[in-house]
Amino acid sequence: MSTADVARDARLAVLQHLRSEERFVTVTHEHPDGDAIGSLVAATRMLQAMGKDVVAVVAPGDLPLSREYAALATVDLVTAVPDDLGERTALFLDCGTLDRMPVGPIRTDSRQILNVDHHHDNTRFGDVDLVDDDASSTVEILWELMRELEVPIDLDTAKALYVGLVTDTGQFMWENTGERAHSMAADLIRHGVDPFAIYRTLYEGAPWAKLALLGRALERTRREEHGQLTFSLLRREDYVSTGAEDTDSEGIIDHLRTVAGTRLAAVGRQVVFDDAAADGVVRTKVSLRSSGPGIDVSVIARAGGGGGHPQAAGFTTDLGEEELVRFLCTQLRELQ
C-alpha cells in the first residue's frame, strides 16, 4: 500500500471515529505551544459542536496558560482524568510521542487512541495514526477535518486555529508555509479572525521581565563552528533576577537565528523539574532553529532525546554548557 493510500485510510478512519464515538478526552503535549493549545481548544470545540461528551486534559504544570495563550481558554481545561476514562476515546493532538503527554493514565487506560499530528518523526503510537507531515501544523489538519465533517467554525474556534497556524509557521515565514496554510488563513479571516489583534496578543504587550531576559540572553550569546552555531544559555539566576517566567523566553531564539552566517540557532533554558521523578532537579531545555538549507534540527533533537520539525525542534538534557555546545557542534558537523 502506498504512503498516499495509508494517509487516506487514516483520515477516513479518524473521520469515522469522530462521527461514531460519543465520549472523548482531548490531550496535547506538555508545555503546549501555540499549535498544541490551539489544536486542543479547536478539537474540543469541534467535538462539542458535534454534540459529543468531551473532556480536555492538560498536565498539572501547564495551568494557568501563558499570557500569550490565555485568551484561547474558551473551553474548560482540567488536570484530572475523568472517572470513565476507560470508556473514552483519547484524541492526541500535536504529540510526536506518547512520552510528551505526561498524564500517564490517558496513555494506558483510554478506550483507544486517535493520533493526529504533523511531525514527520511521529512514532505512530495510536490505534489510528493520522500523521500528515506535509501539513504546516496540527491545526491545519483539524481545519480540513472540520470542513469534511461540515462542522461550523465559530469565532473562538477560528481564533484557536489561527493562533496554531501563525505560531507554527513562524508568522508564515518558515519553509513549512504552503498554499494550504494561506488558504486556511484566508478562510479563518472570513470567519471573523482579526490578524492584527492576534499578532498584538502573541507578540506585543510583553512584560518588562521578558525584555530584561532577552538582554541577558543576548549578552551571553556565543558563536561556534565558524559562526554557523549561534548559542545562548539562560541560567536559573537570570529568571530570578529579572522576575521572568520560563514562557518569557519565547521568541529569543528568533533573534539568534537572524545573525549572518548562522545555520543552527540554539537557546538553552535551565528549568527546575518538580515532578515526582525529578523533585527540584535543574535540567536544560534546548530550543533549536534551522537558519540555512540542509540543516534538519529534528535530527539533532532526536539525538538529544527530543524531537520536532526540520526547522524547529527541541530536547531536554543534563549536559552542562560546554558539553552541550560540544554536542551541538558535533551534530552540526555531521549534518553537513
ZAFILO-997876 format. One record per residue (C-alpha): y, x, z; residue number from 0; chain. Coordinates in steps of 0.2 Angstrom, whole numbers. Example, Ala and Ser with C-alpha at 12.3 -4.5 7.8 and 13.67 -1.06 7.14 Angstrom:
<nodes>
node py=-22 | px=62 | pz=39 | i=0 | ch=A
node py=-5 | px=68 | pz=36 | i=1 | ch=A
</nodes>
This chain:
<nodes>
node py=0 | px=0 | pz=0 | i=0 | ch=A
node py=17 | px=7 | pz=-5 | i=1 | ch=A
node py=31 | px=10 | pz=8 | i=2 | ch=A
node py=41 | px=-4 | pz=0 | i=3 | ch=A
node py=26 | px=-16 | pz=2 | i=4 | ch=A
node py=24 | px=-11 | pz=21 | i=5 | ch=A
node py=43 | px=-14 | pz=24 | i=6 | ch=A
node py=42 | px=-31 | pz=15 | i=7 | ch=A
node py=27 | px=-36 | pz=25 | i=8 | ch=A
node py=35 | px=-30 | pz=41 | i=9 | ch=A
node py=51 | px=-40 | pz=38 | i=10 | ch=A
node py=41 | px=-56 | pz=34 | i=11 | ch=A
node py=31 | px=-54 | pz=50 | i=12 | ch=A
node py=46 | px=-52 | pz=60 | i=13 | ch=A
node py=54 | px=-67 | pz=52 | i=14 | ch=A
node py=38 | px=-77 | pz=56 | i=15 | ch=A
node py=38 | px=-72 | pz=74 | i=16 | ch=A
node py=56 | px=-76 | pz=76 | i=17 | ch=A
node py=54 | px=-93 | pz=69 | i=18 | ch=A
node py=37 | px=-97 | pz=78 | i=19 | ch=A
node py=39 | px=-89 | pz=96 | i=20 | ch=A
node py=48 | px=-99 | pz=109 | i=21 | ch=A
node py=51 | px=-86 | pz=123 | i=22 | ch=A
node py=59 | px=-69 | pz=121 | i=23 | ch=A
node py=65 | px=-54 | pz=130 | i=24 | ch=A
node py=78 | px=-43 | pz=121 | i=25 | ch=A
node py=80 | px=-25 | pz=125 | i=26 | ch=A
node py=88 | px=-9 | pz=119 | i=27 | ch=A
node py=88 | px=9 | pz=123 | i=28 | ch=A
node py=95 | px=17 | pz=139 | i=29 | ch=A
node py=114 | px=22 | pz=140 | i=30 | ch=A
node py=117 | px=10 | pz=125 | i=31 | ch=A
node py=130 | px=15 | pz=111 | i=32 | ch=A
node py=139 | px=3 | pz=100 | i=33 | ch=A
node py=124 | px=-1 | pz=89 | i=34 | ch=A
node py=112 | px=-3 | pz=103 | i=35 | ch=A
node py=123 | px=-15 | pz=113 | i=36 | ch=A
node py=129 | px=-24 | pz=98 | i=37 | ch=A
node py=112 | px=-27 | pz=91 | i=38 | ch=A
node py=106 | px=-33 | pz=109 | i=39 | ch=A
node py=120 | px=-45 | pz=110 | i=40 | ch=A
node py=119 | px=-51 | pz=92 | i=41 | ch=A
node py=100 | px=-54 | pz=93 | i=42 | ch=A
node py=101 | px=-63 | pz=109 | i=43 | ch=A
node py=115 | px=-75 | pz=102 | i=44 | ch=A
node py=104 | px=-77 | pz=86 | i=45 | ch=A
node py=89 | px=-82 | pz=96 | i=46 | ch=A
node py=100 | px=-94 | pz=107 | i=47 | ch=A
node py=107 | px=-102 | pz=92 | i=48 | ch=A
node py=89 | px=-105 | pz=86 | i=49 | ch=A
node py=85 | px=-114 | pz=102 | i=50 | ch=A
node py=74 | px=-100 | pz=110 | i=51 | ch=A
node py=72 | px=-96 | pz=128 | i=52 | ch=A
node py=78 | px=-78 | pz=128 | i=53 | ch=A
node py=82 | px=-65 | pz=142 | i=54 | ch=A
node py=92 | px=-49 | pz=138 | i=55 | ch=A
node py=87 | px=-35 | pz=149 | i=56 | ch=A
node py=96 | px=-18 | pz=151 | i=57 | ch=A
node py=92 | px=-3 | pz=163 | i=58 | ch=A
node py=100 | px=-5 | pz=180 | i=59 | ch=A
node py=111 | px=10 | pz=177 | i=60 | ch=A
node py=119 | px=3 | pz=161 | i=61 | ch=A
node py=129 | px=-11 | pz=170 | i=62 | ch=A
node py=143 | px=-13 | pz=170 | i=63 | ch=A
node py=146 | px=-9 | pz=152 | i=64 | ch=A
node py=158 | px=5 | pz=147 | i=65 | ch=A
node py=176 | px=0 | pz=144 | i=66 | ch=A
node py=174 | px=0 | pz=125 | i=67 | ch=A
node py=159 | px=-12 | pz=125 | i=68 | ch=A
node py=164 | px=-23 | pz=140 | i=69 | ch=A
node py=171 | px=-37 | pz=129 | i=70 | ch=A
node py=154 | px=-39 | pz=120 | i=71 | ch=A
node py=145 | px=-45 | pz=136 | i=72 | ch=A
node py=146 | px=-63 | pz=129 | i=73 | ch=A
node py=128 | px=-66 | pz=135 | i=74 | ch=A
node py=120 | px=-64 | pz=152 | i=75 | ch=A
node py=114 | px=-46 | pz=154 | i=76 | ch=A
node py=101 | px=-43 | pz=168 | i=77 | ch=A
node py=92 | px=-28 | pz=175 | i=78 | ch=A
node py=76 | px=-38 | pz=182 | i=79 | ch=A
node py=62 | px=-43 | pz=170 | i=80 | ch=A
node py=58 | px=-62 | pz=170 | i=81 | ch=A
node py=43 | px=-68 | pz=180 | i=82 | ch=A
node py=35 | px=-74 | pz=165 | i=83 | ch=A
node py=36 | px=-58 | pz=155 | i=84 | ch=A
node py=18 | px=-59 | pz=150 | i=85 | ch=A
node py=22 | px=-74 | pz=140 | i=86 | ch=A
node py=37 | px=-67 | pz=131 | i=87 | ch=A
node py=39 | px=-58 | pz=115 | i=88 | ch=A
node py=49 | px=-42 | pz=118 | i=89 | ch=A
node py=61 | px=-38 | pz=104 | i=90 | ch=A
node py=65 | px=-20 | pz=105 | i=91 | ch=A
node py=82 | px=-15 | pz=96 | i=92 | ch=A
node py=88 | px=2 | pz=91 | i=93 | ch=A
node py=74 | px=11 | pz=101 | i=94 | ch=A
node py=66 | px=26 | pz=92 | i=95 | ch=A
node py=53 | px=27 | pz=105 | i=96 | ch=A
node py=46 | px=17 | pz=120 | i=97 | ch=A
node py=52 | px=30 | pz=132 | i=98 | ch=A
node py=70 | px=26 | pz=128 | i=99 | ch=A
node py=68 | px=9 | pz=136 | i=100 | ch=A
node py=66 | px=14 | pz=154 | i=101 | ch=A
node py=62 | px=-4 | pz=161 | i=102 | ch=A
node py=43 | px=0 | pz=162 | i=103 | ch=A
node py=36 | px=-17 | pz=163 | i=104 | ch=A
node py=43 | px=-23 | pz=147 | i=105 | ch=A
node py=34 | px=-8 | pz=138 | i=106 | ch=A
node py=17 | px=-13 | pz=146 | i=107 | ch=A
node py=17 | px=-31 | pz=151 | i=108 | ch=A
node py=26 | px=-41 | pz=137 | i=109 | ch=A
node py=15 | px=-53 | pz=127 | i=110 | ch=A
node py=19 | px=-42 | pz=111 | i=111 | ch=A
node py=32 | px=-31 | pz=104 | i=112 | ch=A
node py=43 | px=-33 | pz=89 | i=113 | ch=A
node py=51 | px=-16 | pz=85 | i=114 | ch=A
node py=67 | px=-17 | pz=74 | i=115 | ch=A
node py=76 | px=-1 | pz=71 | i=116 | ch=A
node py=84 | px=10 | pz=58 | i=117 | ch=A
node py=80 | px=28 | pz=65 | i=118 | ch=A
node py=69 | px=37 | pz=52 | i=119 | ch=A
node py=59 | px=46 | pz=66 | i=120 | ch=A
node py=55 | px=29 | pz=75 | i=121 | ch=A
node py=37 | px=31 | pz=82 | i=122 | ch=A
node py=32 | px=14 | pz=76 | i=123 | ch=A
node py=26 | px=8 | pz=94 | i=124 | ch=A
node py=27 | px=-11 | pz=91 | i=125 | ch=A
node py=14 | px=-24 | pz=86 | i=126 | ch=A
node py=26 | px=-26 | pz=72 | i=127 | ch=A
node py=37 | px=-12 | pz=66 | i=128 | ch=A
node py=52 | px=-17 | pz=55 | i=129 | ch=A
node py=60 | px=1 | pz=53 | i=130 | ch=A
node py=72 | px=2 | pz=39 | i=131 | ch=A
node py=79 | px=20 | pz=38 | i=132 | ch=A
node py=90 | px=15 | pz=23 | i=133 | ch=A
node py=100 | px=4 | pz=34 | i=134 | ch=A
node py=116 | px=11 | pz=41 | i=135 | ch=A
node py=112 | px=3 | pz=58 | i=136 | ch=A
node py=101 | px=-9 | pz=68 | i=137 | ch=A
node py=115 | px=-22 | pz=67 | i=138 | ch=A
node py=114 | px=-21 | pz=48 | i=139 | ch=A
node py=95 | px=-26 | pz=49 | i=140 | ch=A
node py=99 | px=-40 | pz=61 | i=141 | ch=A
node py=113 | px=-46 | pz=49 | i=142 | ch=A
node py=101 | px=-48 | pz=35 | i=143 | ch=A
node py=88 | px=-56 | pz=46 | i=144 | ch=A
node py=101 | px=-69 | pz=51 | i=145 | ch=A
node py=105 | px=-73 | pz=33 | i=146 | ch=A
node py=87 | px=-75 | pz=29 | i=147 | ch=A
node py=84 | px=-86 | pz=44 | i=148 | ch=A
node py=100 | px=-96 | pz=40 | i=149 | ch=A
node py=107 | px=-94 | pz=57 | i=150 | ch=A
node py=126 | px=-97 | pz=58 | i=151 | ch=A
node py=136 | px=-82 | pz=63 | i=152 | ch=A
node py=149 | px=-87 | pz=76 | i=153 | ch=A
node py=164 | px=-76 | pz=80 | i=154 | ch=A
node py=156 | px=-67 | pz=96 | i=155 | ch=A
node py=141 | px=-63 | pz=86 | i=156 | ch=A
node py=151 | px=-56 | pz=71 | i=157 | ch=A
node py=161 | px=-45 | pz=83 | i=158 | ch=A
node py=145 | px=-38 | pz=91 | i=159 | ch=A
node py=138 | px=-35 | pz=74 | i=160 | ch=A
node py=154 | px=-27 | pz=68 | i=161 | ch=A
node py=155 | px=-15 | pz=83 | i=162 | ch=A
node py=137 | px=-9 | pz=80 | i=163 | ch=A
node py=142 | px=-6 | pz=62 | i=164 | ch=A
node py=158 | px=3 | pz=64 | i=165 | ch=A
node py=152 | px=14 | pz=78 | i=166 | ch=A
node py=135 | px=19 | pz=69 | i=167 | ch=A
node py=144 | px=23 | pz=53 | i=168 | ch=A
node py=157 | px=34 | pz=61 | i=169 | ch=A
node py=170 | px=21 | pz=56 | i=170 | ch=A
node py=162 | px=21 | pz=38 | i=171 | ch=A
node py=164 | px=39 | pz=36 | i=172 | ch=A
node py=146 | px=46 | pz=38 | i=173 | ch=A
node py=133 | px=48 | pz=25 | i=174 | ch=A
node py=123 | px=33 | pz=31 | i=175 | ch=A
node py=138 | px=21 | pz=25 | i=176 | ch=A
node py=132 | px=12 | pz=9 | i=177 | ch=A
node py=136 | px=-3 | pz=-1 | i=178 | ch=A
node py=126 | px=-14 | pz=11 | i=179 | ch=A
node py=137 | px=-8 | pz=25 | i=180 | ch=A
node py=153 | px=-13 | pz=16 | i=181 | ch=A
node py=146 | px=-29 | pz=11 | i=182 | ch=A
node py=141 | px=-33 | pz=29 | i=183 | ch=A
node py=159 | px=-28 | pz=35 | i=184 | ch=A
node py=167 | px=-40 | pz=22 | i=185 | ch=A
node py=156 | px=-54 | pz=27 | i=186 | ch=A
node py=160 | px=-52 | pz=45 | i=187 | ch=A
node py=178 | px=-51 | pz=42 | i=188 | ch=A
node py=176 | px=-68 | pz=33 | i=189 | ch=A
node py=168 | px=-74 | pz=49 | i=190 | ch=A
node py=184 | px=-70 | pz=58 | i=191 | ch=A
node py=182 | px=-52 | pz=64 | i=192 | ch=A
node py=199 | px=-43 | pz=66 | i=193 | ch=A
node py=195 | px=-24 | pz=61 | i=194 | ch=A
node py=211 | px=-18 | pz=69 | i=195 | ch=A
node py=209 | px=-27 | pz=85 | i=196 | ch=A
node py=191 | px=-20 | pz=87 | i=197 | ch=A
node py=197 | px=-2 | pz=82 | i=198 | ch=A
node py=210 | px=-3 | pz=96 | i=199 | ch=A
node py=197 | px=-9 | pz=109 | i=200 | ch=A
node py=185 | px=5 | pz=104 | i=201 | ch=A
node py=196 | px=20 | pz=101 | i=202 | ch=A
node py=213 | px=16 | pz=109 | i=203 | ch=A
node py=219 | px=12 | pz=126 | i=204 | ch=A
node py=209 | px=26 | pz=134 | i=205 | ch=A
node py=212 | px=31 | pz=152 | i=206 | ch=A
node py=221 | px=47 | pz=156 | i=207 | ch=A
node py=205 | px=54 | pz=163 | i=208 | ch=A
node py=197 | px=53 | pz=146 | i=209 | ch=A
node py=212 | px=64 | pz=139 | i=210 | ch=A
node py=210 | px=76 | pz=153 | i=211 | ch=A
node py=191 | px=78 | pz=150 | i=212 | ch=A
node py=195 | px=81 | pz=131 | i=213 | ch=A
node py=206 | px=95 | pz=137 | i=214 | ch=A
node py=193 | px=103 | pz=147 | i=215 | ch=A
node py=180 | px=102 | pz=133 | i=216 | ch=A
node py=192 | px=110 | pz=120 | i=217 | ch=A
node py=197 | px=123 | pz=132 | i=218 | ch=A
node py=179 | px=128 | pz=134 | i=219 | ch=A
node py=174 | px=127 | pz=115 | i=220 | ch=A
node py=165 | px=142 | pz=108 | i=221 | ch=A
node py=160 | px=147 | pz=90 | i=222 | ch=A
node py=142 | px=154 | pz=87 | i=223 | ch=A
node py=132 | px=159 | pz=72 | i=224 | ch=A
node py=147 | px=165 | pz=62 | i=225 | ch=A
node py=156 | px=149 | pz=66 | i=226 | ch=A
node py=143 | px=137 | pz=60 | i=227 | ch=A
node py=139 | px=131 | pz=78 | i=228 | ch=A
node py=154 | px=124 | pz=87 | i=229 | ch=A
node py=149 | px=120 | pz=105 | i=230 | ch=A
node py=156 | px=115 | pz=122 | i=231 | ch=A
node py=149 | px=111 | pz=139 | i=232 | ch=A
node py=156 | px=98 | pz=151 | i=233 | ch=A
node py=152 | px=103 | pz=169 | i=234 | ch=A
node py=150 | px=91 | pz=184 | i=235 | ch=A
node py=166 | px=98 | pz=191 | i=236 | ch=A
node py=175 | px=93 | pz=175 | i=237 | ch=A
node py=171 | px=75 | pz=179 | i=238 | ch=A
node py=175 | px=76 | pz=197 | i=239 | ch=A
node py=192 | px=85 | pz=195 | i=240 | ch=A
node py=198 | px=73 | pz=181 | i=241 | ch=A
node py=191 | px=57 | pz=188 | i=242 | ch=A
node py=182 | px=54 | pz=171 | i=243 | ch=A
node py=166 | px=44 | pz=169 | i=244 | ch=A
node py=152 | px=50 | pz=158 | i=245 | ch=A
node py=157 | px=37 | pz=145 | i=246 | ch=A
node py=174 | px=46 | pz=143 | i=247 | ch=A
node py=166 | px=60 | pz=134 | i=248 | ch=A
node py=163 | px=48 | pz=119 | i=249 | ch=A
node py=172 | px=55 | pz=104 | i=250 | ch=A
node py=174 | px=73 | pz=110 | i=251 | ch=A
node py=161 | px=79 | pz=98 | i=252 | ch=A
node py=171 | px=72 | pz=83 | i=253 | ch=A
node py=185 | px=85 | pz=87 | i=254 | ch=A
node py=172 | px=99 | pz=86 | i=255 | ch=A
node py=164 | px=94 | pz=70 | i=256 | ch=A
node py=180 | px=94 | pz=61 | i=257 | ch=A
node py=183 | px=113 | pz=63 | i=258 | ch=A
node py=182 | px=123 | pz=47 | i=259 | ch=A
node py=165 | px=131 | pz=44 | i=260 | ch=A
node py=156 | px=120 | pz=57 | i=261 | ch=A
node py=139 | px=115 | pz=51 | i=262 | ch=A
node py=132 | px=109 | pz=68 | i=263 | ch=A
node py=143 | px=102 | pz=82 | i=264 | ch=A
node py=136 | px=100 | pz=100 | i=265 | ch=A
node py=143 | px=94 | pz=116 | i=266 | ch=A
node py=133 | px=96 | pz=132 | i=267 | ch=A
node py=137 | px=85 | pz=147 | i=268 | ch=A
node py=130 | px=89 | pz=164 | i=269 | ch=A
node py=124 | px=72 | pz=172 | i=270 | ch=A
node py=116 | px=68 | pz=188 | i=271 | ch=A
node py=100 | px=58 | pz=187 | i=272 | ch=A
node py=97 | px=47 | pz=202 | i=273 | ch=A
node py=81 | px=38 | pz=196 | i=274 | ch=A
node py=65 | px=39 | pz=206 | i=275 | ch=A
node py=58 | px=53 | pz=196 | i=276 | ch=A
node py=73 | px=64 | pz=197 | i=277 | ch=A
node py=84 | px=60 | pz=213 | i=278 | ch=A
node py=100 | px=69 | pz=212 | i=279 | ch=A
node py=94 | px=81 | pz=198 | i=280 | ch=A
node py=108 | px=88 | pz=186 | i=281 | ch=A
node py=102 | px=89 | pz=168 | i=282 | ch=A
node py=112 | px=92 | pz=152 | i=283 | ch=A
node py=113 | px=78 | pz=139 | i=284 | ch=A
node py=117 | px=86 | pz=122 | i=285 | ch=A
node py=125 | px=76 | pz=108 | i=286 | ch=A
node py=123 | px=83 | pz=90 | i=287 | ch=A
node py=133 | px=80 | pz=74 | i=288 | ch=A
node py=130 | px=87 | pz=57 | i=289 | ch=A
node py=145 | px=93 | pz=48 | i=290 | ch=A
node py=138 | px=100 | pz=32 | i=291 | ch=A
node py=124 | px=97 | pz=19 | i=292 | ch=A
node py=107 | px=102 | pz=23 | i=293 | ch=A
node py=108 | px=100 | pz=42 | i=294 | ch=A
node py=97 | px=86 | pz=49 | i=295 | ch=A
node py=102 | px=86 | pz=68 | i=296 | ch=A
node py=87 | px=74 | pz=72 | i=297 | ch=A
node py=76 | px=89 | pz=69 | i=298 | ch=A
node py=85 | px=99 | pz=82 | i=299 | ch=A
node py=85 | px=84 | pz=94 | i=300 | ch=A
node py=66 | px=81 | pz=92 | i=301 | ch=A
node py=63 | px=100 | pz=96 | i=302 | ch=A
node py=73 | px=97 | pz=112 | i=303 | ch=A
node py=63 | px=81 | pz=116 | i=304 | ch=A
node py=75 | px=68 | pz=109 | i=305 | ch=A
node py=79 | px=60 | pz=93 | i=306 | ch=A
node py=92 | px=51 | pz=82 | i=307 | ch=A
node py=99 | px=51 | pz=65 | i=308 | ch=A
node py=101 | px=65 | pz=52 | i=309 | ch=A
node py=120 | px=65 | pz=55 | i=310 | ch=A
node py=120 | px=61 | pz=74 | i=311 | ch=A
node py=106 | px=64 | pz=87 | i=312 | ch=A
node py=104 | px=70 | pz=105 | i=313 | ch=A
node py=92 | px=76 | pz=119 | i=314 | ch=A
node py=92 | px=79 | pz=137 | i=315 | ch=A
node py=87 | px=97 | pz=144 | i=316 | ch=A
node py=86 | px=108 | pz=159 | i=317 | ch=A
node py=92 | px=123 | pz=150 | i=318 | ch=A
node py=107 | px=132 | pz=156 | i=319 | ch=A
node py=122 | px=135 | pz=145 | i=320 | ch=A
node py=117 | px=152 | pz=137 | i=321 | ch=A
node py=99 | px=146 | pz=135 | i=322 | ch=A
node py=105 | px=130 | pz=127 | i=323 | ch=A
node py=116 | px=140 | pz=115 | i=324 | ch=A
node py=102 | px=151 | pz=110 | i=325 | ch=A
node py=91 | px=136 | pz=107 | i=326 | ch=A
node py=104 | px=128 | pz=96 | i=327 | ch=A
node py=107 | px=144 | pz=86 | i=328 | ch=A
node py=88 | px=147 | pz=83 | i=329 | ch=A
node py=86 | px=129 | pz=77 | i=330 | ch=A
node py=101 | px=130 | pz=66 | i=331 | ch=A
node py=94 | px=146 | pz=58 | i=332 | ch=A
node py=78 | px=138 | pz=55 | i=333 | ch=A
node py=86 | px=123 | pz=46 | i=334 | ch=A
node py=94 | px=135 | pz=33 | i=335 | ch=A
</nodes>
